[in-house]
């Protein structure tokens, strides 16, 4: 690019960490925790062997809430993950350096993705099995994010709530088990021929069976026996035989709590968590254990006559502050420098909590409850930094304590200036390059009072919520005009050369949340009194 057109993005967060309301969570190779948030950002947290957590990077690539995360490579040399958002976007990321390798956007939104690897000759290839707000399972190439084919239902097609993949070591046929939103269990067989498919030929289900599990939150295959499936619904969780999908155990929720997920922590134990952040470990009865002589003994009995499991332990949140949305909880087990069994939870305050489950869990620990081994929020990580991170115009705050918070900003490349709206209603206009130098470079300029040169615009009575520089969007607008909106219901047009308030509009019935430039074909008469004079 030409030097005059090159814009280098620089981010200065200030002393307050950005909001990070966790919406999805993933552990990569036992060393990196990946969290997606409702704002669309993805945060990478380094996880040390002693479970110390350190946020490393924020990744920007989505314009809507991140709905799901999945690994996209089985190789330890390539730490690739894939993310999806509510707007249908999919991004392929390299976790090692934060690069976005591939991007695509579909007309449908995914709510769950699982990585599936198969062998073709001597090479291994990866596929992403995606489900969401559409009545099928899309099979996507893990490298190009191209849709290859679909798993489709002939009988009662519907949206898929949850899905699991059952790998077979004895045959070259794997099984995809899914539950629809109406509680219908679907089974697809993935043969070696199907795995290599590159066209859009649909693959129909092999079995469709009502199991009456509505609002299914998750399906987990027991990795220790390969014979049991755990289905967690909002009001109960159940264990099924993975062979013929017979019901082995059922536990209803108590005290109006809502289950949101679960997994196997051992061949005879499961962990299930609720929307308020509590987790419960249960010991399964002998009728659910393939190694027991009593396995499947209760098959065919009514739900109320099944032997209930035994509550072993309770894991509760250490922080009891009120959350604006339910926390996201996931269980991970594997081998790093040592075997690990970790329960990781992310909440709306940007906090991660980690529980390390011991290999031998005794029942008497249930009375005490297991406490988190580590807990860290983005704000706490910012407070531990030395020196403290500075905001872009912190040096221009008159207050001796905490600097005024910047609530809106816009860069005006035509003048090389940055406009920052603040929580007190003022707008500060500064030269962008010189202002960044104050925070990023040391020198005599940092000692000058009131440096860099700036202009303060005052007109709003409270927080500035949005800024718009119309000339940056369309050249038909004069370069001198800046538009601001605030919590005080007002919209103000400013002359940035003279600092004069040209117009103020106070006809709105609420705070201004966004300012937009009208389309090119929009007439001036249609804009009425809100039109900005053209250049």
N, C-alpha and C positions, 0 to 999 in steps of 0.2 A: 504493500500500500504506500501511497505517497505520504511524505512526512506530515503535510498539513492536514491530512484526513485521518491520521492515526490517533485514536483515543485510547489511552491506557487506563483501565479501571483500577482504582485504588479504594480500599475499604478501610475506614477507621471506625470501629464500633463504639468507642468511648468506654466509660466505666461500667455502663450497664450492658450486660450480655443481650444478644438478640433473643426474642421469644422463640421457643422451640417446644411446641405442644406435640408430643410424640404420638404418631399415628401408626407406625410400623417399626419392626425391630428385627435385626439379624446379627448373628455372630459368624465371622469369617475366619476359618482356620484357627479358632481359639485365641486369636491375637488382636482382632479388630472388631469392635461393635459398631454397627451401622444403624442409625436411627433416621427415619423419615418423619416429617412433621406436617401439620395441617396447613402451614404456610407454603409448602412445596419444597423446602430446603431439605438437604440430607447432611447429617453430621457424622464424621468419622471419629471414633474414640479409640485410642490405643489402649489395649488391655495387657498389663504386665503379668508375669507369672505369679506375683504376690497379690494379684487382683487390683492393683492400683489403676485408676482410670484417668486418662488425659485426653481431652478433646483436641483433635489435630487439625481438622479442616471442615469447612462448610461448602457443600456443593450446590450450585444453582443450575437447574435445568428444567424444572417443572413450574407450571403456572397455576397448579391447583394442588390440593392435598394429596400426599403420597399414600396410596392405598395398600401397597404390598411391596416386599423386597424378596429377592431370591438370589442365591449364588448362580453364576452363569458359567462356571468352569470347575471341573473336579481336580485340576492340576494345582499343586501348591505353588508352582512357578508363576501362575497367572491368577491373581486375586481379582477376578471379575465378578461383578454383581449386576443385576438388572433391577430397575425400579419402574413402577407404573403409577399413574396419577388418575384422579377422578375425571380429567378431561380427555383420557385415552392416550396420553403420552407414555412412551416407553424409552428409557435411557439405559445404555450399557456403559458401566463405569469400570475404570481400573482403580481399585482401592489403594494400591501402592502409591500412586501420585495424584489421584483425584481427577484424572482426565475422563471426559465423556467421549467414548470411542464410537458409539453409534446412537442414533436417535430416530424414532419413528412415531407417528401418531395414527391411531386407528379410530374408527367411528364408535367403538365400544370401550367401556371402562372395565379394567380387570380388578378383581378383589382378592385374587390368590394366584400365585405362580409357584410351580415346582420344577426343579431342574431334573432332567432325565438324561442319562448317558448310556450309549450303546456302542458296540464294536462293529466296525465294517472292515473285514480283513485284519490288518494290523493297526488300523487307526481307530481312534475313539472320537465320536462326534457327540455333540450336546444338543438337546432339545429343551424347550421351555413349554410346559403344559399350563395353559392359562384358562382361568374361568372367571366369570363375573356377571355383569348385567346383560347376558345374552344366553340363549338356550343351547349351548354347546361348549365343548372344550377345544380351544385353539391350540394347535401344535406349531410352535415358532422356532426357527433356527436360532440357536443361542449366540451365534456370531454376527449374523446380518439382521436379526430381528424381523425376518421375513416370515409371513404365515405360510406354512407348507401344506397342512391339511387339517381337518376337523374331526373330532369324535362327536357323533350326532346320535340323538335318541329317536328311535322309531315310535316308542311307546311313551306317552305322557312327556313330551319334551318340555323342559322348564329350565329356569336359571339354576345354576349349580351353587350350593352353599359352601361345600367343602370337598376335598379330594385327597386321596392317598395313592401312592404307587407301591405295589407289592412286587418285589424282584424275586425271580425264581432262579436258583442255582442249578436245578436239575434239568430244566428245559430252557429253550431260547424264547419262551413266551412269558412276558410280564403282564401284570394285571393293573388296570386303573380302576379304582373304586371311588365312586362319588355319590353324594346325597343331594338331591334337589331341594329347593326351598319348600316343597310340599311334602317332604319326607319319603321320597322314592329313592331306593338304592339302585345305582346304575353300575354295570360292570362292562368294561371293554378289555379285550385281549390285544396286546401289542406284540405281534410276531416280528421276526427279523425282517420280513418283507415290508411290513407296515412301517417299521422304524426308518427304512431307507426311502420311503415315499417322498417325492418332490413335487407332486401335482396336488390339485385341490380335491382329489377323490375323497368323499366322506367315508368314515369308518363307523359302522353302526354297532350298538351295544350287543353283548352276548346275553345279558340277563338284566331284567328289570323287576324289582321286588319291593313292595311297600313295607317299610319297617317302622313307619309312624314316628319318625324323628324330625319334627318340624323345628325350625330355627336352629339348625345344626351349626355350631360355631367352629368345630374342628374335628378332623379324623386323624388318628395316629395309629400306625402299625407298631406292634411290639417288636423292637429290634433285637430283643434277647431270645425270643422263641419263634418269631415269624408266624405265629398262629393266632394272635388275638388282635382285635381292633377296638380302640377306644373312641366312642362317639360322644362328644360333649354338646348338649343342647342347652338352651337358656334356663330351663327349669328342671333338667335331670341329666345325668350322664350314664352311659351304658357300655358294657363290654360285650362284643360279639366274637364268635368263632370266625376266623378269616377264611375257613374252608367252605362252609355252607351258609355263613352269616346268621347262625342261630344265636339267639339271645342267651347270654350267660349270667349277666348281673345288671342290676339297675338301681340307681341311687337318686332320689328326688332332692331338690334344693330345700333348704330350711330357712326359716326366718325371712322369707321373701327375698332371699339373695338370688342373684342371677349369675349363672356360670358363663364364662367367656372363652374357656379353652382348657386343654389338659394334655398330658403325655405320660408315657411309661418311664419310670425312673429305675425300675428293676423288673425282673420277670414276674414278680408277685406284688409289685407296688405301682400305684399311679399317683400322679399329682394333678390336681384340678384347681383352677383359680377363678375368682369372681370379679365382677366389675368394680368392686370397691378396693381391689388390690390385695385381698387375702388369698392365700393358697393353702390347700389341704392335701396331705399325703395319706392315702388309704392302702391297707393291706388287703389284697384280693382273697376271696375264699378259695378253697381247694378245687371247687368246681370250675374255676376259671383258669387253672394252671395245667398246661398240657403235660407236665411231668408228673402230675398227681394221678393216682388211681381213680380219684373222684371226678376227673375232668369230664365235663358235659353231663354230669349226673342230673342236673336240674333242667336240662333242655326240655322244652315243652310245657313247663310249669307256668302258672300265671305269674305276672310280675310281682305281685304282693307276696308270693310264696318263695321267691328266690332268696338264697342266703345273702344277707347284706355284708359288705366289706367292713373292715375294722379301721376306725380313724386312728392314724399313727402320730401325726404331727401337724402343727399349724404354723404357717409362715406369714407374719404380719408386717405391714409397712412400718418403718421406723418414723417417718415423717407423717404427721396426722393432719396437715393443713388441708383445707377444702380445695378440691380439684375441680376445674371447669369441665372436664370430660374424663371418662374412665381410663385408668392406666392400661398400657399394653404390656402383657407378660408373655414370656417365651421360655421354654426349657431347652437346654443344649447339653449334649454329652459327647465326648470324643477323647482323642489323644493328642496332646501337644508335647511339651517336655515331660508331662505327667498326665495321667488320666484326669479328666475334669467332668463334673456334673454341676452345671450352673443354671440357676433360675435368675433371669434378668428381667427387670421391669423398668419401663420408662413412663413418665407421667407428663401432665400438662405444664408443669413448671420447668421442664427441661432437665429433670433429675433422673439419673440412672441409679438403681439399687441392684446389688448382686448378692445372691445367697449361694453358698457353696455347700452342696449336699454331701454329707459323709458317706463312705462306702457302706458302713454298717449303721443303719438308723434304728435306734432303740425306741420302743413304744413310750417309755417314760419321758422322753423328750417332748412329747405332745403337750404336757402340762406347762412346760416352760415356753415352748415355741422357739423356732430358730430365728435368730436375728440376722439382718444383712451383714455380710462380711465387708462390703464397701458400699458407699453412697456418695454420689457427686453430682452437682448441678452445673450448668454452664455458668451461672452467676458466681458460684463458689470458685470455679476455675479462674474466672476473670479477677476475682478478689485476691487470689494467691499470686498473681503475676507481679513481678518487680522489674522495672517500674510499672505502675498501674497504666493500663491502656488509656490513651487520650482520645477525645472526640475531635472532630475536624475544627471546631471553633471554641473549644473549651477555654482557651486563653483570653477570649473576649468577654467572658462572663464577669459581671461586676461582683457577684456574690462571692463571699470568702469560702463558703462551704462547697457543697456539690454544685458543679456547673449546671447552667440551664440546659435542659434536654432538647435536642433537635428532634422535632416531630414530623418534619417534611423537608425535602430538598429537591433541587433541580439544577442540572448543569446547563449553562448557556454557552455552547461552544463558539458561537459567533463572536463572543467577547472574552472567552476564557475565564468566565466568572461563575461562581457557585452561589446560589441563593439558598439560605437555610432558614426555615421557619421554626420558631421555638415555642416552648410550652407557655411562655408569658404573653404570646401574641405578637412578638416582634419578629421581623425578618431581617437577617443580616446578609449583605451581599459582599463577597470577598473575592479576590483573585485566586483561582483554584490552585495554580501551581505554587504560589508563594505560601498559601495556607497549608498545603500538604508538606512543604519544606519545614514549617515550624514544628510539626509533629514527627517527621521522619528523619530530619537532618539536624545536626548540632552546629551552632555557629553564633556569631555576634547578633544575628537577627532575632534569636530567641530571647535576648535580653531587652529588646526595645519595647517600650510601653505602647500598647495599642497596635502593635504590628501583627499581622500585615494591615495595610490600609483597608478600611471597610466603610460601608454605609449601612445605617440601621433605619428600617422603615417601620413606623408604628401606626397602627390603625385598627387592628383586631383587639378585642377586649379579653380574649382568652386564647387557648391553644390554636396554632395554625395546623390544619389537618392535611392540606394538599396545596401543591404549587404547579403551575403550568406556564411554560414559555412557548406561546403559540408559534412564533417564527421558526422554532426548531422543527415543528410538524409541517408547517406550510409557509412558503415564502410570501404568500399574499398578505401576511400580517407584518406590521411594523416591528423592527428589531428592538424598539424601545419599551415594548409593553410586557409586563409580567402580571399574571393573574394568581390570586391566592384565595383559598377558602378556609374557614375556621369553624370552631365549635360554637361560636357566637351567631351562627346562622348566616353570616355575611360572606359576600364575594367582593373582592377589591381588585381594581385594575390600577397598576402602578406604572409610572414612568421611571425606569431604572437609571436614566441619565441624570434626571433632576431630583429624583427621590420623591416626586410629587404624587399624591393620591389623586388619580384622574376621576375614578368613579367608585361608588360603593353601592352594592345592592343588598338589601336586607328584607327580601320578600319570601325567603324560604322558611319552612316550618320545622327545621331541624338542622343539625350540623352538616356541613358539606363534607362528603366522603371522597369525591372524585371530580376532577375537571377534565373535560374532553374537548378537542377541536372538532367542530362539525365537518361533515363531508364537503368535498369541493363543490358538489352540485347543490348545496344547500343555499337558498337565497337569503339575502340580508334581511328582507322583510319577515322571513320565518323566524329569524333570531330575535327580532324585536329590540327591546331596550338592552338586551344582554350582548349585542354584537360589539366586537372589538373593531375599532377603526382599522381599515386595511392600510398597507404601506403606501 
